[in-house]
């Protein structure tokens, strides 16, 4: 099944792999691209040389299109914005802010720009600024989240813009993919399912926690500070939520989470680490290759959608 | 004229008009987040029939800043 996003980006299947900080590196992104989806490297807070190296390694492993996700609050955002032009990266997705200032240069370089948006107004502005598509991300997602759910956000953004909309948040199988199509999306972005891909390099302990997670094992911390983050429940989230109830200061709360994503991803500390994952973790039960995942999802979806 | 601007801000940010003074900072005083500010800018564009590019959003931090910005565009808020 192909949609207009496939022809726009030159990919086989309209499935993006989310640009998860510390997780989305060259091994995962190249595997997703080789399987026909769009692999995405997360620039996160990494310095420009690290990201350059990741781009080059990805190119060694795949000749298919891939993207770089630029976290606009990164201290290196401006340098990374130039790097993707120098390195001829075909697709850029953006998060945590307003890519407005960079948009013209990227478009001039022929880069397809696809911002992640969490509201209709933002989607409209991004379209006006020249976005080729938008990713409408609901709060079922892991990591930093907005308030609207995918079910609510996607059709409203589909109605508001004429560029293709990619649905993200809470999608983990062919049923979710088909549902997103019914809401008017032209593709999906998934993060949580790819966390347990064989090619995903996160620590084995973290993977096991995702595989073991039940429907209710997701928690949101940071609602009180205005920066809500969804992770799997553990001692860190319990302590954090307790401290939030006690009205602890932003700095005290912050001290609990600094470096905590690295703890989970690299060290496998599933007690104090921040295991970012979406609500759909409860349904993610199999470690597979990216190709197995993508082909399974497409087969399920095509059966449901009757090859529309 | 400032009344119209204040009423737009009050409506978009869900605050009372009496809370809004010329020096009011949207983020610090009215707890607006980035999505709120996008809503506000969209409403300003519609009301004053002006295009506010994304590059300019960072300037629009307070009521006074909005007034000055619109003035530069030849609009009396």
Boltz contact constraints between the chains, C-beta under 6 A:
constraints:
  - contact:
      token1: [A, 98]
      token2: [B, 54]
      max_distance: 6.0
  - contact:
      token1: [A, 100]
      token2: [B, 54]
      max_distance: 6.0
  - contact:
      token1: [A, 100]
      token2: [B, 55]
      max_distance: 6.0
  - contact:
      token1: [A, 101]
      token2: [B, 55]
      max_distance: 6.0
  - contact:
      token1: [A, 119]
      token2: [B, 35]
      max_distance: 6.0
  - contact:
      token1: [A, 121]
      token2: [B, 38]
      max_distance: 6.0
  - contact:
      token1: [A, 121]
      token2: [B, 39]
      max_distance: 6.0
  - contact:
      token1: [A, 121]
      token2: [B, 42]
      max_distance: 6.0
  - contact:
      token1: [A, 122]
      token2: [B, 38]
      max_distance: 6.0
  - contact:
      token1: [A, 129]
      token2: [B, 54]
      max_distance: 6.0
  - contact:
      token1: [A, 226]
      token2: [B, 33]
      max_distance: 6.0
